[in-house]
Amino acid sequence: MRRSHEPISWSLFGAGGMLLAFIGPGLIVSTLLLAWLVQDPQALYATLHSGLQHPLVRLATLAVIALPLYHTAHRLYHGLHDLHITGPTWLLGGVFYGGATALSALCAFWLFTL
């Protein structure tokens, strides 16, 4: 019997959903407020850049970006299945989960080479 990758994708889906539900609205509101209320954009950039120098902050930022990507990929993949849009499983899985993995890797590369 072949082992399934479903437990991994469901755990990433659950973690991304929880992160999106609890942290997403606060991040959106705070980002909008920062964009409108900031007086000196260079000082804000310097503050955010200095905050991203700590490895744990980088790891948390990666989690806040990567886990919702997997959540969205899983939701789109199963949404197409629910709409009876068929296609090769390996192709659809590769597009959605591969895209989430590629974007997460790109984000990790960018964060850890800052």
Backbone hydrogen bonds, N-H to C=O, Kabsch-Sander energy under -0.5 kcal/mol:
donor,donor_aa,acceptor,acceptor_aa,energy
9,S,5,H,-2.0
10,W,6,E,-2.9
11,S,7,P,-2.0
12,L,8,I,-2.2
13,F,9,S,-2.1
14,G,10,W,-2.5
15,A,11,S,-2.5
16,G,12,L,-2.4
17,G,13,F,-2.2
18,M,14,G,-2.3
19,L,15,A,-2.3
20,L,16,G,-2.5
21,A,17,G,-2.3
22,F,18,M,-2.4
23,I,19,L,-2.5
24,G,19,L,-1.1
27,L,23,I,-2.3
28,I,24,G,-2.4
29,V,25,P,-2.6
30,S,26,G,-2.5
31,T,27,L,-2.2
32,L,28,I,-2.3
33,L,29,V,-2.6
34,L,30,S,-2.6
35,A,31,T,-2.2
36,W,32,L,-1.6
37,L,33,L,-2.8
38,V,34,L,-1.3
44,L,40,D,-1.8
45,Y,41,P,-2.4
46,A,42,Q,-2.4
47,T,43,A,-2.2
48,L,44,L,-2.6
49,H,45,Y,-2.7
50,S,46,A,-2.2
51,G,47,T,-1.9
52,L,48,L,-1.6
53,Q,50,S,-1.1
54,H,51,G,-0.9
58,R,54,H,-1.9
59,L,55,P,-2.3
60,A,56,L,-2.4
61,T,57,V,-2.4
62,L,58,R,-2.4
63,A,59,L,-2.1
64,V,60,A,-2.3
65,I,61,T,-1.4
66,A,62,L,-3.4
67,L,63,A,-1.7
69,L,65,I,-1.0
70,Y,66,A,-1.9
71,H,67,L,-2.2
72,T,68,P,-2.5
73,A,69,L,-2.4
74,H,70,Y,-2.5
75,R,71,H,-2.2
76,L,72,T,-2.6
77,Y,73,A,-2.5
78,H,74,H,-2.3
79,G,75,R,-1.8
80,L,76,L,-2.2
81,H,77,Y,-1.4
82,D,78,H,-2.1
83,L,79,G,-1.6
84,H,81,H,-1.3
85,I,80,L,-2.6
86,T,84,H,-0.8
92,L,88,P,-2.6
93,G,89,T,-2.7
94,G,90,W,-1.7
95,V,91,L,-2.5
96,F,92,L,-2.6
97,Y,93,G,-1.9
98,G,93,G,-1.0
98,G,94,G,-0.5
99,G,95,V,-1.4
100,A,96,F,-2.1
101,T,97,Y,-2.3
102,A,98,G,-2.8
103,L,99,G,-2.6
104,S,100,A,-2.1
105,A,101,T,-2.6
106,L,102,A,-2.4
107,C,103,L,-2.2
108,A,104,S,-2.6
109,F,105,A,-2.6
110,W,106,L,-2.4
111,L,107,C,-2.9
112,F,108,A,-2.5
113,T,109,F,-0.7
113,T,110,W,-0.5
114,L,111,L,-0.9
